[in-house]
């Protein structure tokens, strides 16, 4: 039996189109061929096209001013925080800084 290995990059290229709808699918059809398999370049172009700078800045501000809600457990706050961080492809904030802002936003 032959087992083949697929790289993470190949898997991204194969699965990414299934996550798209309407305008994003049309954009993918137009742009994907011109990238020549460079996932980083493709990701950057996609983010520039669909994640506008004001949205990214507002999201970054929301992450940096995160606060645990009243009577919210740490687990629920962590889930809410991680979903917030993951809602954008790149906030350009190192992990240690994200953890620091989460910790500082906890209700002591």
N, C-alpha and C positions, 0 to 999 in steps of 0.2 A: 504494500500500500504506500502510495506516494503522498507525503504531506507537504503542502506548499505554504510558505509564510508570506503574509501580506504586510507591507510596512504601514505604519500609522498614516503616513502621508497619502499612500495609495487608498487606504480606507476612507480618509477624509474626502478625497476627490470622488470616490465612488458613491458615498452616502450623502454628501452635501446637497446635490440637486433635489433629493427627496424632501429636504427641509424647506424648500422654497415654494412660493406661490405667486401667481400673477406677475407683477412688475419685476420681482426678483428673478423669476424663472426666465423672463424675456432678457433681462440684463445678463444673466448667466449664459444664455445661448449666444449672445453677442460677444461677450468678453472672454469666456473660458478658453477658446481656441487661440487667442492672441497672447496668452500668458505663457504658453509652452511648458506647462507642468510646474511652474514655480508657485508653490502653495503660499508662501509668505507674501509675494507680490499680489497674488489673487486676493488673499485675505485683506490686505491693506486697501486695495481698490474697492472691494465690497464694502468695507467699513466706511470709506470716504463717500461712497454712493448712498448708503442707507442709514448711517449714523451721523447725523449732522452735529457740528461742533457745539451749538447751544445745548443740544440734548446731552452730549457727553459732559459738558461743563456743569449742567444742572445735576446730573447723576453723581458726578464727582463731589459736588458740594453736599448732596444728600448723604453720601457715604461719610464724608469728613465731619458732618454734624449729626451723625447717627445718635439716637437716644433710645434706650429701652423704655417701652411703654409702661404705664402704671399697671401693676399686677400682672405683668408679662413675665413668664419664666425665662431663665437664661437660655434654655433650649429653643424656645419659640423665638426669642430675640436673635439668637445665632442663625436660625433658619431664615428669618426675615432679612438679616444682614447679608448672608451668603447669596440669597436670591437677588438682592439688590446689586451686589458686586458682580454676579454672573449675568445680569441683564444686559451688560454691555461687553463687547469683546475685549476692550483694553482701556482701563482707566489710567494706565501708566503710574500706578501706585504699587510700591513693593509690598510684599506680604507682611513684613514686620510692621509697616505703617498701617495696613488694614487692621491687623490685630490690635495695635495700639488704639486706634480710633474706636474699635468695637469695645475694648476694655474701658476706655474713658467715657463711653456712652452708657455704661451699665449703671443702673440705679443702685447706689451703695446701700 
